[in-house]
Amino acid sequence: MHRRTLLQGAALGGFALARPALAQPAKASTLRFVPQANLTALDPIWTSAIVTQIHGYHVYDTLYGVNAEQRPLPQMAEGHTVSDDKLTWRIRLREGLRFHDGEPVLARDAAASLERWSKRDPFGQLLAKVVERWGTADDRTVEIRLTRPFPMLLDAIAKPDANVAFIMPERLARTDANTQISEVIGSGPYRFVKEEFSTGSRSVYAKFDRYVPREGTPDWTSGGKAAHYNRVEWHVLPDPATAVAALSNGEVDWVDQPLSDLVPTLQRNRNVKVDILATSGNLSLMRLNHLHPPFNNPKVRRAVALAVSQADYMRVTMGDDQSVWRECHSLFPCGTPWATENLSELNSPPRSLDRAKAALAESGYRGEKVVIINPTDFPLIGPHGQLTADVLSKIGMNVDLMESDWGTVVQRRASREPVEKGGWSIFHTYGSAMAYLNPAVSSLVKGTGETGWFGWYKSPEMEELIQTWLDAPDQATQRRIADEVNKKAQDDVATIPLGQFFVRTAYRNNLTGFVKGSMPYPWSVRPA
């Protein structure tokens, strides 16, 4: 309570916390945005970090987007055809598409971009298994040839969350999928201003005057993506009270994720509106490194899972207001079609430190160091790492909490080295419910090992189950298989879910046009 009182007092103004000098209130031609975290990785294919995906939606566009019903709709595409045998898909590009360097968007750019995306994204990897060729029929027609039908192809390339199938020039898309691209060039509504980028401080995006939006009302990632500002400036303000004070005083226009403790302060400000744009919610997660001791041992992973109290994790970041969080043990988010809780024996009887201690004692754990990489500048993640360090110490683990900024965590979690060589054991994160909606899209249940998501959970049996889900003849069969996937992922402790929550965003009330979706989008936002 003392921490909350201090923060609320600081946010009201006249506080002693250091505040960076921001420009005086800008003209309506500039939208000033405070992102959830510092932007360090600029390649939205290389990383699934949400802040990089948000950056991606400023700069890039997609062949297809989705509406609120998650139905894929043409975006850069004019439309598509499918051969009678369902093995050849042809996607026709809209006329007049150009990249930010002035070059036309050609089918070969799109084909190369999809191929690179398919090597990183879980849904893309499933699709890639049946792709014979990512090719072209002509300069405006992408031609994808399959070895077997894949009815969900459009669902894959239209998915709205990490990793998004953004289109970039072929010369960049030919970059190895495990290496970051060297240049940020897209064809989206805003272009990245490289000269003004300063990691830890500011990112700038300028309106791309040659962008031609689709007609129609924006709906999630589909429809017209009109840019109403000449510039969008991201101001990195890692201190939550500083961010809230800047919004309250009109020094910035939009704070993506104000600290939950400070939301009441904003709600009392008649010049600020607090809203929930991501209505499907988010899952908080603990990810363990399956490659190295101690978590290459499933018994040790289960001991950690038994120590987790989701309510504790939710309260430490979201507070006591249960209208914005709930416990959810399913790895397919609660409230979505494939969610099923309490399939695993880990969830019954209730988890406890005593159960965890007993399980750890029987697991064969030999005191190996557990390195938790954790951000100090991300209020929705940092407290989870600190809580995990405390909990695991209490059950008898040798814990080393390595704290840094989020950008460093994003870079370090890509390392497959053991902890003695700069690797890691645990990191925490969260993602949109849409990113984990079903067995096809979710990185949390994929068992592809070193080609999979950070943590590198490996299970050939799981991969067979997911393929069976894709090939299922009816929804009842899919339902049964999805439950099997969920149960196996929980039993194997592929990922430890920490709860489901709903992010409140805050912006000046002289703005309008916000589009609901899985993350904040820059299009359509404009002066009221």
C-alpha positions as CSV (number, residue, x, y, z in Angstrom):
1,M,0.0,0.0,0.0
2,H,2.9,2.4,0.7
3,R,4.1,1.8,-2.9
4,R,0.7,2.6,-4.3
5,T,0.4,5.8,-2.3
6,L,3.8,6.9,-3.4
7,L,3.0,6.3,-7.0
8,Q,-0.4,8.0,-7.0
9,G,1.1,11.0,-5.3
10,A,3.8,11.2,-7.9
11,A,1.4,10.9,-10.7
12,L,-0.7,13.9,-9.5
13,G,2.3,16.2,-10.2
14,G,5.0,17.9,-8.1
15,F,6.8,14.6,-7.6
16,A,10.5,14.2,-6.9
17,L,11.1,11.4,-9.4
18,A,13.3,12.3,-12.3
19,R,11.3,13.2,-15.4
20,P,12.9,13.4,-18.9
21,A,12.4,16.6,-20.7
22,L,9.6,16.2,-23.2
23,A,8.7,18.6,-25.9
24,Q,5.9,21.1,-25.3
25,P,2.5,19.9,-26.5
26,A,2.8,19.1,-30.1
27,K,0.6,20.1,-33.0
28,A,-2.2,17.8,-34.0
29,S,0.1,16.5,-36.8
30,T,2.1,14.4,-34.2
31,L,0.8,11.5,-32.1
32,R,2.9,11.0,-29.0
33,F,2.7,7.4,-27.8
34,V,4.3,5.7,-24.7
35,P,4.9,2.0,-25.6
36,Q,4.7,-0.8,-23.1
37,A,8.5,-1.3,-23.2
38,N,11.7,-0.2,-24.9
39,L,12.0,-1.1,-28.6
40,T,15.3,-2.9,-29.1
41,A,14.6,-5.6,-31.8
42,L,13.2,-4.2,-35.0
43,D,12.5,-7.4,-36.8
44,P,9.0,-8.8,-36.1
45,I,9.8,-12.1,-37.8
46,W,12.9,-12.7,-35.7
47,T,11.2,-12.0,-32.4
48,S,7.6,-12.5,-31.1
49,A,8.0,-9.6,-28.6
50,I,4.7,-7.6,-28.6
51,V,6.5,-4.2,-28.7
52,T,8.2,-5.3,-31.9
53,Q,4.9,-6.5,-33.4
54,I,3.3,-3.1,-32.6
55,H,6.3,-1.5,-34.4
56,G,5.6,-3.9,-37.3
57,Y,2.1,-2.8,-37.7
58,H,3.3,0.8,-38.1
59,V,5.7,-0.1,-40.8
60,Y,4.5,-3.2,-42.6
61,D,1.3,-4.5,-44.2
62,T,0.0,-8.1,-44.7
63,L,-1.6,-9.9,-47.6
64,Y,-4.7,-10.7,-45.4
65,G,-6.0,-9.3,-42.1
66,V,-8.7,-10.5,-39.8
67,N,-11.9,-8.9,-38.5
68,A,-13.3,-9.2,-35.0
69,E,-14.7,-12.7,-35.9
70,Q,-11.1,-13.7,-36.9
71,R,-12.2,-14.2,-40.5
72,P,-9.3,-13.6,-42.9
73,L,-10.0,-10.7,-45.4
74,P,-7.9,-9.3,-48.2
75,Q,-5.5,-6.5,-47.2
76,M,-2.6,-6.1,-49.6
77,A,-4.3,-8.8,-51.6
78,E,-7.0,-8.1,-54.2
79,G,-8.2,-11.7,-53.8
80,H,-7.2,-15.3,-54.4
81,T,-8.1,-18.4,-56.3
82,V,-7.6,-22.1,-55.4
83,S,-7.2,-24.9,-57.9
84,D,-9.7,-27.7,-58.1
85,D,-7.3,-30.1,-56.4
86,K,-6.7,-27.5,-53.6
87,L,-2.9,-27.7,-54.2
88,T,-2.3,-24.3,-55.8
89,W,-3.2,-21.0,-54.3
90,R,-2.8,-17.8,-56.2
91,I,-3.0,-14.5,-54.4
92,R,-3.4,-11.4,-56.5
93,L,-1.8,-8.1,-55.2
94,R,-3.7,-4.8,-55.3
95,E,-2.5,-2.3,-57.8
96,G,-0.3,0.6,-56.7
97,L,1.4,-1.0,-53.7
98,R,4.9,0.5,-53.0
99,F,7.6,0.1,-50.4
100,H,8.9,3.0,-48.4
101,D,12.0,3.2,-50.6
102,G,9.8,3.8,-53.6
103,E,10.1,0.4,-55.1
104,P,6.9,-1.4,-56.2
105,V,5.7,-4.3,-54.1
106,L,6.0,-7.4,-56.3
107,A,4.8,-11.0,-55.9
108,R,8.3,-12.2,-55.4
109,D,8.6,-9.9,-52.3
110,A,5.5,-11.4,-50.8
111,A,6.6,-15.0,-51.6
112,A,10.0,-14.5,-50.0
113,S,8.4,-12.8,-46.9
114,L,6.0,-15.7,-46.4
115,E,8.8,-18.2,-46.7
116,R,10.9,-16.5,-44.1
117,W,7.9,-16.0,-41.8
118,S,7.1,-19.7,-42.1
119,K,10.4,-20.6,-40.5
120,R,9.7,-18.8,-37.3
121,D,5.9,-18.8,-36.7
122,P,4.3,-21.9,-35.2
123,F,1.3,-21.8,-37.7
124,G,3.7,-21.0,-40.5
125,Q,5.8,-24.0,-39.7
126,L,2.8,-26.3,-40.0
127,L,2.0,-24.7,-43.4
128,A,5.6,-25.0,-44.5
129,K,5.5,-28.7,-44.1
130,V,3.1,-29.0,-47.0
131,V,4.5,-26.2,-49.2
132,E,6.3,-27.4,-52.3
133,R,7.1,-23.9,-53.6
134,W,6.6,-20.3,-52.5
135,G,6.6,-18.8,-56.0
136,T,5.0,-16.4,-58.4
137,A,2.8,-16.6,-61.5
138,D,3.6,-13.0,-62.5
139,D,4.6,-9.7,-60.9
140,R,1.3,-9.3,-59.1
141,T,0.4,-12.9,-58.4
142,V,1.9,-15.0,-55.5
143,E,1.6,-18.8,-56.3
144,I,1.8,-21.2,-53.4
145,R,2.0,-24.9,-54.4
146,L,1.2,-27.5,-51.8
147,T,1.9,-31.2,-51.6
148,R,-1.4,-31.7,-49.8
149,P,-4.5,-29.5,-49.1
150,F,-4.2,-27.0,-46.3
151,P,-7.6,-25.4,-45.9
152,M,-6.4,-23.0,-43.2
153,L,-3.8,-21.3,-45.4
154,L,-5.5,-17.9,-45.2
155,D,-6.0,-18.2,-41.5
156,A,-2.2,-18.8,-41.2
157,I,-1.0,-15.8,-43.2
158,A,-3.7,-13.5,-41.7
159,K,-3.1,-14.3,-38.0
160,P,-3.0,-11.0,-36.1
161,D,-0.4,-11.9,-33.5
162,A,3.2,-13.0,-33.2
163,N,4.6,-13.8,-35.5
164,V,2.6,-11.7,-38.0
165,A,3.3,-12.5,-41.7
166,F,4.5,-9.0,-42.6
167,I,5.6,-8.3,-46.1
168,M,9.0,-6.8,-46.8
169,P,11.3,-6.4,-49.9
170,E,12.7,-9.7,-51.2
171,R,16.3,-8.5,-50.6
172,L,15.5,-8.3,-46.8
173,A,13.2,-11.3,-46.7
174,R,16.1,-13.4,-48.0
175,T,17.8,-12.8,-44.6
176,D,18.2,-16.0,-42.6
177,A,15.2,-16.3,-40.3
178,N,17.4,-16.7,-37.3
179,T,19.2,-13.4,-38.0
180,Q,17.7,-9.9,-37.7
181,I,17.1,-7.9,-40.8
182,S,19.5,-5.0,-41.4
183,E,17.0,-2.4,-42.6
184,V,13.4,-1.5,-41.8
185,I,11.5,-1.1,-45.1
186,G,7.8,-1.9,-45.4
187,S,4.8,-0.8,-47.3
188,G,2.5,0.1,-44.4
189,P,0.9,3.4,-43.4
190,Y,4.0,4.8,-41.6
191,R,7.7,4.5,-42.4
192,F,10.4,4.1,-39.8
193,V,12.6,7.2,-39.5
194,K,16.0,5.5,-38.9
195,E,17.8,8.8,-38.3
196,E,15.7,9.6,-35.3
197,F,15.7,6.2,-33.6
198,S,17.3,6.1,-30.2
199,T,16.8,2.9,-28.3
200,G,15.8,3.5,-24.7
201,S,14.5,7.0,-25.7
202,R,12.5,7.4,-28.9
203,S,11.2,5.9,-32.1
204,V,9.7,8.0,-34.9
205,Y,7.4,7.0,-37.7
206,A,6.4,9.3,-40.6
207,K,3.3,9.1,-42.6
208,F,3.9,7.3,-45.9
209,D,2.2,9.5,-48.5
210,R,2.2,6.8,-51.1
211,Y,0.3,4.3,-49.0
212,V,-3.2,3.6,-50.5
213,P,-5.4,2.1,-47.8
214,R,-8.2,-0.3,-48.6
215,E,-11.7,1.0,-48.7
216,G,-14.0,0.2,-45.7
217,T,-14.1,0.6,-42.0
218,P,-11.1,-0.7,-40.1
219,D,-11.9,-3.8,-38.1
220,W,-9.0,-5.4,-36.2
221,T,-6.3,-5.8,-38.8
222,S,-8.6,-5.6,-41.8
223,G,-10.2,-2.7,-43.7
224,G,-9.0,0.8,-44.3
225,K,-5.7,1.7,-42.5
226,A,-5.7,5.4,-42.8
227,A,-2.8,7.4,-41.2
228,H,-4.1,10.7,-39.8
229,Y,-0.8,12.0,-38.4
230,N,2.3,13.2,-40.1
231,R,4.4,11.7,-37.3
232,V,4.0,9.1,-34.6
233,E,6.6,9.5,-31.9
234,W,7.2,6.8,-29.3
235,H,8.6,8.1,-26.0
236,V,10.1,5.4,-23.8
237,L,9.2,6.3,-20.2
238,P,10.0,3.3,-18.1
239,D,9.0,4.9,-14.8
240,P,5.2,4.4,-14.6
241,A,4.5,7.5,-12.6
242,T,6.4,9.6,-15.1
243,A,4.3,8.2,-18.0
244,V,1.0,8.9,-16.1
245,A,2.1,12.4,-15.2
246,A,3.1,13.1,-18.8
247,L,-0.4,11.9,-20.0
248,S,-2.2,13.9,-17.3
249,N,-0.3,17.0,-18.2
250,G,-0.8,16.7,-22.0
251,E,2.9,16.1,-22.7
252,V,2.0,12.7,-24.4
253,D,-1.3,11.6,-26.0
254,W,-1.4,7.9,-25.4
255,V,0.0,5.5,-22.8
256,D,-0.2,1.9,-24.0
257,Q,-0.2,0.3,-20.5
258,P,-0.5,2.5,-17.5
259,L,0.4,0.8,-14.2
260,S,-2.7,-0.7,-12.7
261,D,-2.0,1.1,-9.4
262,L,-2.2,4.4,-11.2
263,V,-5.3,3.8,-13.2
264,P,-7.6,5.4,-10.6
265,T,-5.6,8.6,-10.9
266,L,-6.2,8.6,-14.6
267,Q,-9.9,7.8,-14.2
268,R,-10.3,11.0,-12.1
269,N,-8.8,13.1,-14.9
270,R,-11.6,14.5,-17.1
271,N,-9.0,15.0,-19.9
272,V,-8.1,11.3,-20.0
273,K,-10.0,8.3,-21.1
274,V,-9.2,4.8,-19.9
275,D,-10.3,1.9,-22.1
276,I,-9.8,-1.8,-22.9
277,L,-8.9,-2.2,-26.6
278,A,-7.7,-5.8,-26.4
279,T,-11.1,-7.3,-25.4
280,S,-9.9,-10.9,-25.8
281,G,-7.4,-10.5,-23.0
282,N,-3.8,-11.7,-22.5
283,L,-2.1,-14.7,-20.9
284,S,0.8,-14.3,-18.5
285,L,3.4,-17.0,-18.8
286,M,6.4,-18.5,-17.3
287,R,8.7,-20.2,-19.8
288,L,11.3,-22.8,-18.8
289,N,14.4,-23.7,-20.8
290,H,14.0,-27.4,-21.7
291,L,17.5,-27.7,-23.3
292,H,19.6,-27.6,-20.1
293,P,19.5,-28.6,-16.5
294,P,17.5,-28.4,-14.3
295,F,14.5,-28.0,-16.6
296,N,15.4,-30.7,-19.1
297,N,14.1,-32.9,-16.4
298,P,10.2,-33.0,-16.6
299,K,10.0,-33.8,-12.9
300,V,11.7,-30.6,-11.9
301,R,9.4,-28.7,-14.3
302,R,6.4,-30.2,-12.5
303,A,7.7,-29.2,-9.1
304,V,7.9,-25.6,-10.3
305,A,4.4,-25.8,-11.7
306,L,3.1,-27.1,-8.4
307,A,4.5,-24.0,-6.6
308,V,2.6,-21.5,-8.8
309,S,-0.4,-19.7,-7.4
310,Q,-2.0,-17.8,-10.3
311,A,-3.8,-15.4,-8.0
312,D,-0.5,-14.3,-6.5
313,Y,0.9,-13.6,-9.9
314,M,-2.1,-11.7,-11.0
315,R,-2.3,-9.5,-7.9
316,V,1.3,-8.5,-8.0
317,T,0.8,-6.9,-11.4
318,M,-2.9,-6.2,-11.7
319,G,-3.9,-5.5,-8.1
320,D,-7.0,-6.8,-6.3
321,D,-9.5,-5.7,-9.0
322,Q,-10.7,-9.1,-10.3
323,S,-12.7,-7.5,-13.0
324,V,-9.5,-7.2,-15.0
325,W,-8.0,-10.7,-14.3
326,R,-8.9,-14.3,-13.6
327,E,-7.1,-17.6,-13.0
328,C,-6.8,-19.7,-16.2
329,H,-4.9,-22.9,-16.2
330,S,-5.8,-23.8,-19.8
331,L,-3.1,-23.1,-22.4
332,F,-5.8,-22.1,-24.8
333,P,-7.2,-18.9,-23.3
334,C,-10.3,-19.1,-21.2
335,G,-13.4,-17.7,-22.9
336,T,-12.2,-18.9,-26.3
337,P,-13.5,-22.0,-28.1
338,W,-10.7,-24.4,-27.3
339,A,-10.2,-23.6,-23.6
340,T,-10.3,-26.5,-21.2
341,E,-9.1,-26.3,-17.6
342,N,-8.0,-28.8,-15.0
343,L,-7.2,-31.6,-17.4
344,S,-3.8,-32.2,-15.7
345,E,-3.2,-33.9,-12.4
346,L,-1.0,-31.0,-11.5
347,N,-4.2,-28.9,-11.0
348,S,-5.9,-31.2,-8.5
349,P,-5.6,-31.1,-5.6
350,P,-4.7,-27.4,-5.4
351,R,-1.1,-26.5,-5.9
352,S,1.0,-25.5,-2.9
353,L,4.6,-24.9,-1.7
354,D,4.4,-28.1,0.3
355,R,3.5,-30.2,-2.7
356,A,6.2,-28.4,-4.7
357,K,8.9,-29.1,-2.0
358,A,8.0,-32.8,-1.9
359,A,8.0,-33.1,-5.7
360,L,11.4,-31.3,-6.0
361,A,12.9,-33.6,-3.4
362,E,11.8,-36.6,-5.5
363,S,12.8,-35.1,-8.8
364,G,16.5,-35.7,-8.8
365,Y,17.2,-31.9,-8.7
366,R,20.9,-31.5,-7.6
367,G,21.1,-27.8,-6.8
368,E,21.7,-26.6,-10.4
369,K,21.6,-22.8,-10.7
370,V,18.3,-21.4,-12.0
371,V,18.9,-18.2,-13.8
372,I,15.8,-16.0,-14.1
373,I,16.2,-13.2,-16.7
374,N,13.8,-10.4,-15.8
375,P,13.0,-6.9,-16.8
376,T,13.0,-3.9,-14.4
377,D,11.3,-1.6,-16.9
378,F,8.1,-3.7,-17.7
379,P,5.5,-3.5,-14.9
380,L,3.4,-6.3,-16.3
381,I,6.3,-8.7,-16.3
382,G,9.0,-7.7,-13.9
383,P,7.1,-8.5,-10.7
384,H,6.5,-12.0,-11.9
385,G,10.2,-12.7,-12.1
386,Q,10.7,-11.4,-8.6
387,L,7.8,-13.5,-7.3
388,T,9.2,-16.6,-9.0
389,A,12.6,-16.0,-7.5
390,D,11.1,-15.9,-4.1
391,V,8.9,-18.9,-4.6
392,L,11.6,-21.1,-6.0
393,S,14.0,-20.2,-3.2
394,K,11.4,-21.2,-0.7
395,I,11.0,-24.7,-2.2
396,G,14.8,-25.2,-2.2
397,M,16.1,-24.2,-5.6
398,N,19.4,-22.4,-6.2
399,V,18.1,-19.1,-7.8
400,D,20.0,-16.3,-9.5
401,L,17.7,-13.4,-10.5
402,M,19.4,-11.5,-13.3
403,E,17.6,-8.2,-13.8
404,S,18.0,-5.8,-16.8
405,D,15.9,-3.9,-19.2
406,W,13.3,-5.8,-21.4
407,G,15.3,-5.3,-24.5
408,T,18.2,-7.2,-23.0
409,V,15.8,-10.0,-21.9
410,V,14.5,-10.2,-25.5
411,Q,18.0,-10.6,-26.8
412,R,19.2,-13.0,-24.2
413,R,16.3,-15.4,-24.3
414,A,17.4,-16.3,-27.9
415,S,20.6,-17.9,-26.5
416,R,20.6,-21.6,-26.4
417,E,23.8,-21.7,-24.3
418,P,23.8,-23.1,-20.7
419,V,23.7,-20.6,-17.9
420,E,27.4,-20.8,-17.4
421,K,27.9,-19.3,-20.9
422,G,25.3,-16.6,-20.8
423,G,22.1,-18.7,-21.1
424,W,19.0,-18.7,-19.0
425,S,16.6,-21.0,-17.2
426,I,13.3,-19.0,-16.9
427,F,11.8,-15.9,-18.4
428,H,8.3,-14.4,-18.0
429,T,6.2,-12.7,-20.6
430,Y,2.6,-12.4,-21.8
431,G,0.7,-12.4,-25.1
432,S,-2.6,-11.8,-26.6
433,A,-5.2,-14.5,-26.3
434,M,-5.3,-14.6,-30.1
435,A,-1.7,-15.7,-30.2
436,Y,-2.6,-18.8,-28.3
437,L,-6.1,-19.4,-29.6
438,N,-5.7,-23.1,-30.8
439,P,-3.2,-25.8,-31.5
440,A,-2.3,-24.4,-34.9
441,V,-1.4,-20.9,-33.8
442,S,0.0,-21.3,-30.3
443,S,3.8,-21.4,-29.7
444,L,3.1,-22.5,-26.1
445,V,2.2,-26.1,-27.1
446,K,4.4,-26.6,-30.1
447,G,6.9,-29.5,-29.5
448,T,9.4,-28.7,-32.3
449,G,12.4,-28.4,-30.0
450,E,15.2,-26.1,-31.3
451,T,13.1,-24.8,-34.2
452,G,10.3,-23.7,-31.9
453,W,9.7,-20.9,-29.5
454,F,12.3,-19.8,-26.8
455,G,12.3,-22.6,-24.2
456,W,12.5,-25.2,-27.0
457,Y,10.0,-27.7,-25.7
458,K,10.3,-30.9,-27.7
459,S,7.7,-33.6,-28.2
460,P,7.2,-35.6,-31.4
461,E,4.0,-37.0,-29.9
462,M,2.7,-33.4,-29.5
463,E,3.5,-32.6,-33.1
464,E,1.6,-35.6,-34.3
465,L,-1.4,-34.6,-32.1
466,I,-1.4,-31.1,-33.6
467,Q,-1.2,-32.4,-37.1
468,T,-4.2,-34.7,-36.3
469,W,-6.1,-31.7,-35.0
470,L,-5.5,-29.9,-38.3
471,D,-6.7,-33.0,-40.3
472,A,-9.7,-33.7,-38.1
473,P,-12.9,-34.3,-40.1
474,D,-15.3,-32.5,-37.8
475,Q,-15.4,-30.1,-34.9
476,A,-16.2,-32.8,-32.3
477,T,-13.0,-34.6,-33.2
478,Q,-11.1,-31.4,-33.1
479,R,-12.5,-30.7,-29.6
480,R,-11.3,-34.0,-28.3
481,I,-7.9,-33.7,-29.8
482,A,-7.5,-30.1,-28.6
483,D,-8.2,-31.4,-25.0
484,E,-5.5,-34.0,-25.5
485,V,-3.1,-31.3,-26.7
486,N,-3.9,-29.1,-23.7
487,K,-3.5,-31.9,-21.2
488,K,-0.2,-33.1,-22.6
489,A,1.2,-29.6,-22.7
490,Q,0.2,-29.1,-19.0
491,D,1.5,-32.6,-18.0
492,D,4.8,-31.9,-19.8
493,V,5.0,-28.4,-18.4
494,A,5.6,-27.0,-21.9
495,T,4.7,-23.6,-20.4
496,I,3.4,-22.5,-17.0
497,P,0.3,-20.2,-17.4
498,L,0.1,-17.5,-14.7
499,G,-3.4,-16.1,-15.3
500,Q,-5.4,-14.2,-17.8
501,F,-5.8,-10.4,-17.7
502,F,-7.2,-7.4,-19.6
503,V,-4.9,-4.5,-20.3
504,R,-6.3,-1.0,-19.8
505,T,-4.9,1.7,-22.1
506,A,-5.2,5.5,-21.5
507,Y,-5.3,8.4,-23.9
508,R,-6.3,12.1,-24.1
509,N,-10.0,12.6,-24.6
510,N,-9.3,14.8,-27.7
511,L,-8.4,11.6,-29.6
512,T,-10.8,9.2,-31.4
513,G,-10.8,6.4,-33.9
514,F,-9.2,3.7,-31.8
515,V,-9.5,0.2,-33.3
516,K,-10.0,-2.8,-31.0
517,G,-7.8,-5.8,-31.6
518,S,-5.0,-7.8,-30.0
519,M,-2.6,-4.8,-29.6
520,P,-2.6,-1.0,-30.2
521,Y,-2.8,-0.1,-33.9
522,P,-1.7,3.3,-35.3
523,W,-4.2,3.6,-38.1
524,S,-7.6,5.4,-37.7
525,V,-6.5,7.2,-34.5
526,R,-7.1,11.0,-35.1
527,P,-8.0,14.2,-33.3
528,A,-11.6,14.2,-32.1
